[in-house]
Every structure is written in structure tokens, then in C-alpha cells.
Amino acid sequence: MIKSRVARFHRHFGRAAGNFEVLVTEEEKECRSSARLHAYDSESYRMDEGVGLESLDLALQTPGVKWLEVCGICDLDLMRGIQERFHIHPLLIEDIMNADVKPKVEDHEDFIFIIGKIPTSEGDNHRLDHFSMLLMPTLVVTFVSSQTSHFENIRQRLSAKDSRTRRRNADYLAHVILDTVVDHFILAAKMIEDSIDLLQEDEPLDPEATLKQIGALKKRTIGIRREAISMQKLSMDLKQMESDLVGETVQPYMNDLHDHTVFVMDTLDSCREVLMEMHQLQLALMSQRMNDIMRVLTIVATIFIPLTFVAGVYGMNFHNMPELGWDMGYFGILLFMAVVGVIMVYMFRRRGWL
């Protein structure tokens, strides 16, 4: 992991600002981003797969709202074309292609520029996909760093005949997309809660393995929470933004979006506190088990101290010791040692030490 971060940073090291071409490695230059164009109005909806910039130019001349969905940000030809077609500053394209950029929102008069993260889970693999969006009067352009489709539910809503989204403008579509992004954060937080519940219900057979699971959940919670804080700030900026691109009818939905990010933060904070308590409890249980083992070993050693003393005294081989001449001396000493051991065990049990 450290090597990959260092290698990724070397792609930025010493380069000129706005030179986004160097962000794509030699291996990634062969890839192609997938682009879908959604065009709709209150009466119709159409989706075209694998569209190019030529198709986009023709679509923009038609009435209605358009949504260009780009999955994968390694296609330099597509990114250059989008930059030239919409007159986007190279620094913004650089932010779109740089997964290390923190979530933010910027008002550029002609469009609103938004960057965020989308938590994604595929089995045991958890990651944060880089997400960007351009909001224009009749067009929304979204970029996601992976080929994974995160907005299937939106396509289903747009294809429905009674879709409320199709009767609204592009700013409402932008809210729907951002709301879906926040829903992914809620889903990630709920998955952490379920994992915590499973850990609490299962009987811990291996304390070290349980601690590793708790540590992995803590790391995952901290990572998602760090991005959720940025998303909360982003939603607050959208809530307070005064832009002609966000109508008054959509502003209440932006307020609701901020409320959802607050819910995410509360859930993740609760998960973090529970994980910290579980970690401390697990350490206390391990310490208690160690104390029980040490107590048993200490009691056993204490019982054998007087027995070892007696055995040592009669092992000195002095011939003038009278007990050595007794016929039953050996068995008498063994009996004496057994009685001493039984008495000590009885005393320990009576005091509750055993």
C-alpha cells in the first residue's frame, strides 16, 4: 500500500499544474472510458451507450435535459474533448482525474463543479471511488473513477413513465445524483453497523482474530468518516450557495441532502465509539484471561514452595539426621508433604483464590 501511494505521488511530483495527461499511466492509456448519454423531458426518455462527443453535440441541440455519465477517467481523448467542448479549465480536468483531491464545490458562473467520493463494497473489497460532477443549465456531466455503475436506480427512475425527475430541470437531477452518492455513504455505515452486531453476537473463540476484525472495522470507519466529513461540508456549501443554476424549488432538497449527511456522521460516530469500547473490552478480557492463568500458576508455585523446602532439607544427606534411620521415614515425609499441600489448597479455596 505504501509503495502504491508513493508511486501515485511520483506521477504528480514536479509536473506543471493543469497537465492532466501525466495522471494516466502507460498501462491505463490503453483503457477506454464508457460514456452513456441520457436525454429526457416530461414525455420521453432515451439512453445511448458508448456515445462520443459528436453525438453529444447533436443531443445538446435538442430540447430537454441531458446527462452524460462517464465511468472511468483514463481516456485522455474523451477528457480533452470534454475540456474543449465545454471550455473547462485544465485545472478542473486535473481535479476530475486526480483521486487524491478532497470533496469540494465551486461556482464557475457557467457551471457548478462538484467533487466527492462514493464508498463501494464488492464482497470483502471496500474502496472509495472518485466522483465529479458538472452542473449546467440543461446538462449534467458525471465522472466516476471506476467502471462500476453507481446510478442504476436513477436510470430506472428516469425510464418510468410517471417519473417526477423527468418533469424537473437539470438542478433537480444533480440533487438526485448527489442524494444517491450520500445513500452509498448510508449503506456503508449500515454495513459497518451489521458487522459490529455480528461481532457482538458471536462468541469470540480467538481473541487475537477478534481484535484484528475490530481493527479492520475501525480503519474502514475512519476512512469513510473522513470522506463523510468532507461531504457534509460540501452539502453545507450547496445549501448556502446562491447560484442561478440551483433554483428555489430545488433548494429545500439541498437542505434535505445536508440532513442526510448529518445522519451519516451520527451513525459513523456511533460506530466508532462502539468499536472503541469493543476494543477496550477485548483487551480487558485478554488481560483477565492472562490474570487467571498467572493466578493458577502462582498458586501452584506457592503450594510447592514448602514441599520443595522439606524435600531440600531431607536431601542434604547428613548421616546424623535421626529421621533417616526410621523404617517409615520416607513414607512419613511424603505423608507430611501431602497434608501440607491439602491444607494449603483448602485455605486457598476458602479465601476464594481457587
C-alpha positions in Angstrom: 0.0 0.0 0.0 2.8 2.4 0.9 4.6 1.7 -2.4 1.4 2.3 -4.4 0.9 5.7 -2.7 4.4 6.7 -3.3 4.2 5.6 -7.0 1.0 7.5 -7.4 2.5 10.6 -5.9 5.5 10.4 -8.3 3.0 10.9 -11.1 2.3 14.4 -9.6 5.8 15.2 -8.4 7.4 18.1 -10.2 4.8 18.4 -13.0 3.2 21.7 -14.2 -0.2 22.4 -12.7 -3.0 21.6 -15.2 -1.0 19.0 -17.1 -3.6 16.2 -16.5 -2.2 13.9 -19.2 0.6 12.7 -16.9 -2.0 11.4 -14.4 -2.6 8.4 -16.8 0.0 5.7 -16.6 1.2 3.7 -19.6 -1.0 0.8 -18.6 -4.1 3.0 -18.3 -3.5 4.6 -21.7 -5.0 1.5 -23.4 -8.3 1.8 -21.5 -11.4 3.5 -22.7 -14.0 5.1 -20.6 -17.6 4.1 -21.1 -20.0 7.0 -21.7 -23.8 7.0 -21.6 -26.0 9.9 -22.6 -29.4 10.2 -21.0 -31.8 12.6 -22.7 -35.3 13.2 -21.4 -38.2 15.6 -21.0 -41.6 15.1 -19.4 -42.8 13.0 -22.3 -39.8 10.8 -23.3 -36.6 9.3 -22.1 -33.7 7.9 -24.2 -30.3 6.4 -23.2 -27.4 5.9 -25.7 -24.4 3.7 -24.8 -20.9 4.5 -25.9 -21.7 8.0 -27.1 -18.9 10.3 -28.5 -18.6 14.0 -28.4 -20.2 14.2 -31.9 -23.4 12.6 -30.5 -23.3 14.9 -27.5 -23.1 18.0 -29.8 -26.2 16.8 -31.7 -28.0 15.9 -28.4 -27.4 19.3 -26.9 -29.2 21.0 -29.8 -32.4 19.2 -28.8 -34.7 20.4 -26.0 -34.9 18.7 -22.6 -32.3 17.7 -20.0 -29.2 15.7 -20.8 -27.0 13.7 -18.5 -23.6 12.5 -19.7 -22.5 9.6 -17.4 -18.7 8.8 -17.7 -17.4 5.7 -16.0 -13.6 5.6 -15.9 -11.4 8.7 -16.2 -8.4 7.3 -18.0 -9.5 8.1 -21.6 -7.4 11.2 -22.5 -9.1 11.7 -25.8 -12.5 11.9 -24.1 -11.3 14.2 -21.3 -9.6 16.5 -23.8 -12.8 16.6 -25.9 -14.9 17.5 -22.8 -12.5 20.2 -21.9 -12.6 21.8 -25.3 -16.3 21.3 -25.8 -17.4 23.0 -22.5 -14.4 25.3 -22.2 -13.3 23.8 -18.9 -10.1 24.9 -17.3 -7.3 22.3 -17.4 -7.0 22.5 -13.6 -10.6 21.3 -13.2 -9.9 18.3 -15.5 -6.9 17.6 -13.4 -9.1 17.6 -10.3 -11.5 15.2 -12.1 -8.7 12.8 -12.9 -6.9 13.1 -9.5 -8.4 10.7 -7.0 -6.5 12.5 -4.1 -8.5 15.7 -4.4 -10.7 16.3 -1.5 -14.5 16.8 -1.9 -15.5 20.4 -2.7 -18.0 22.5 -4.6 -17.1 25.5 -6.8 -19.4 28.0 -8.6 -17.9 28.9 -12.0 -20.9 31.0 -13.2 -21.5 28.9 -16.3 -21.5 25.7 -14.3 -21.1 24.3 -10.8 -18.2 22.0 -10.2 -18.6 19.3 -7.5 -16.1 16.6 -6.4 -16.8 13.8 -3.9 -16.3 10.2 -3.1 -18.5 7.2 -3.4 -18.0 4.3 -1.0 -18.3 1.0 -2.8 -18.3 -2.6 -1.5 -17.8 -5.7 -3.6 -17.7 -8.7 -1.3 -14.8 -8.1 1.2 -13.3 -5.4 -1.0 -14.1 -1.9 0.1 -13.0 1.2 -1.7 -13.8 4.9 -2.3 -14.4 5.8 -5.9 -13.6 9.3 -7.1 -16.7 11.2 -8.2 -17.0 14.5 -10.1 -20.0 16.4 -11.5 -20.5 19.4 -13.7 -24.0 21.1 -13.4 -25.0 23.3 -16.4 -28.4 24.8 -17.2 -29.6 21.8 -19.2 -26.8 19.3 -18.9 -25.2 17.3 -16.0 -21.9 15.5 -16.6 -20.7 13.0 -14.0 -17.4 11.2 -13.8 -16.6 8.1 -11.7 -13.1 6.7 -11.4 -14.2 3.1 -11.8 -16.2 1.2 -14.4 -18.8 0.3 -11.7 -22.2 1.7 -12.3 -23.4 3.5 -9.2 -26.6 5.1 -10.6 -28.7 2.2 -11.9 -31.6 3.4 -9.6 -31.6 6.8 -11.3 -31.8 5.2 -14.8 -34.8 3.2 -13.6 -36.4 6.3 -12.2 -35.9 8.2 -15.5 -37.3 5.4 -17.5 -40.5 5.3 -15.5 -43.5 7.0 -17.2 -44.6 8.7 -14.1 -41.1 9.9 -13.2 -41.1 13.1 -11.2 -37.4 13.6 -12.2 -38.3 13.9 -15.9 -40.6 16.8 -15.1 -37.8 18.8 -13.4 -34.7 20.7 -14.6 -31.1 19.7 -14.5 -30.6 21.1 -11.0 -33.1 18.5 -9.6 -31.2 15.7 -11.5 -28.0 17.0 -9.8 -29.7 16.7 -6.4 -30.9 13.1 -7.3 -27.3 12.1 -8.2 -25.9 13.6 -5.0 -28.6 12.1 -2.9 -27.6 8.7 -4.4 -24.0 9.3 -3.5 -25.0 10.1 0.1 -27.2 6.9 0.1 -24.0 5.0 -0.7 -22.5 6.5 2.5 -25.6 5.5 4.5 -25.3 2.0 3.0 -21.6 1.8 4.0 -22.5 3.0 7.5 -25.3 0.4 7.8 -22.9 -2.4 6.7 -20.5 -1.4 9.4 -23.3 -1.5 11.9 -24.2 -5.0 10.8 -20.6 -6.1 11.0 -20.4 -4.8 14.6 -23.7 -6.6 15.5 -22.2 -9.9 14.2 -19.1 -9.4 16.2 -21.1 -8.7 19.3 -23.4 -11.7 18.8 -20.6 -14.3 18.0 -18.7 -15.9 20.9 -15.1 -14.8 20.5 -13.0 -18.0 20.2 -9.8 -16.3 19.1 -9.2 -13.0 20.9 -6.4 -12.0 18.5 -8.6 -12.7 15.5 -11.4 -10.7 17.0 -9.0 -7.8 17.7 -7.9 -7.9 14.0 -11.6 -7.7 12.9 -12.2 -4.8 15.2 -9.1 -3.0 13.9 -10.2 -3.6 10.3 -13.6 -2.2 11.0 -12.1 0.8 12.8 -9.9 1.6 9.9 -12.8 1.3 7.5 -15.0 3.5 9.7 -12.3 6.2 10.0 -11.7 6.2 6.2 -15.4 6.6 5.4 -15.9 9.1 8.2 -13.1 11.3 6.9 -14.8 11.5 3.5 -18.2 11.9 5.1 -17.0 15.0 6.9 -16.0 16.5 3.5 -19.4 15.5 2.1 -21.1 17.2 5.0 -19.1 20.4 4.3 -19.9 20.0 0.6 -23.7 19.7 1.3 -23.5 22.8 3.6 -21.8 24.8 0.8 -24.5 23.7 -1.6 -27.2 24.6 0.9 -25.8 28.1 1.3 -24.8 28.7 -2.3 -26.7 31.4 -4.2 -26.5 30.4 -7.8 -28.9 30.8 -10.8 -28.1 27.2 -11.6 -29.9 25.9 -8.5 -33.5 27.1 -8.4 -35.5 27.9 -5.4 -37.7 24.8 -5.8 -34.6 22.6 -5.5 -33.1 24.4 -2.5 -35.2 22.5 0.0 -33.9 19.3 -1.5 -30.3 20.5 -0.9 -31.2 21.2 2.7 -32.5 17.6 3.0 -29.3 16.4 1.4 -27.4 18.1 4.2 -29.6 16.4 6.8 -28.7 13.0 5.3 -25.0 13.8 5.6 -25.6 14.6 9.3 -27.3 11.3 9.8 -24.3 9.6 8.2 -21.9 11.4 10.5 -24.0 10.4 13.6 -24.1 6.8 12.5 -20.3 6.6 11.9 -19.6 8.4 15.2 -21.7 5.9 17.0 -19.9 3.0 15.2 -16.6 4.4 16.1 -17.5 4.7 19.8 -18.8 1.2 19.9 -15.7 -0.2 18.2 -13.5 1.7 20.7 -15.5 0.2 23.6 -15.3 -3.3 22.0 -11.6 -2.9 21.5 -11.1 -1.9 25.2 -13.4 -4.7 26.3 -11.5 -7.3 24.3 -8.2 -6.1 25.7 -9.7 -6.3 29.2 -10.9 -9.8 28.6 -7.5 -10.8 27.3 -5.9 -9.3 30.4 -8.4 -11.1 32.6 -7.6 -14.4 31.0 -3.9 -13.7 31.5 -4.5 -12.8 35.1 -6.4 -16.1 35.6 -3.6 -18.1 34.1 -1.0 -16.2 36.3 -3.1 -16.8 39.4 -3.3 -20.5 38.8 0.5 -20.7 38.2 1.2 -18.6 41.2 -1.0 -20.8 43.5 0.7 -24.0 42.1 4.1 -22.4 42.7 3.1 -21.3 46.2 1.9 -24.9 47.1 5.2 -26.3 46.1 7.4 -23.8 48.0 7.1 -25.6 51.4 7.2 -29.0 49.7 10.4 -28.1 47.9 11.8 -26.8 51.2 11.1 -30.1 53.0 12.5 -32.1 50.1 15.6 -29.9 50.1 16.2 -30.3 53.8 16.0 -34.1 53.7 18.1 -34.2 50.6 21.2 -32.8 52.3 22.4 -36.3 53.2 23.6 -35.6 56.7 24.0 -39.0 58.4 23.3 -37.7 61.8 19.7 -36.8 61.0 17.6 -39.2 63.2 14.7 -39.4 60.7 17.0 -41.1 58.1 17.2 -44.1 60.3 13.5 -44.7 60.7 12.0 -47.5 58.7 8.9 -45.5 57.8 10.7 -42.1 57.5 10.4 -41.9 53.7 6.7 -42.5 53.7 6.2 -40.3 56.7 7.8 -37.3 55.0 5.6 -38.0 51.9 2.5 -38.1 54.1 3.6 -34.8 55.8 4.1 -33.1 52.4 0.7 -34.3 51.2 -1.0 -33.0 54.3 0.7 -29.6 53.9 -0.4 -29.4 50.3 -4.0 -30.3 51.1 -4.2 -27.7 53.9 -2.9 -25.0 51.6 -5.4 -25.9 48.8 -8.2 -25.8 51.4 -7.0 -22.4 52.6 -6.9 -21.0 49.1 -10.3 -22.3 48.3 -11.8 -20.9 51.5 -10.4 -17.5 50.7 -11.8 -17.7 47.1 -8.4 -17.7 45.4 -9.1 -21.0 43.7 
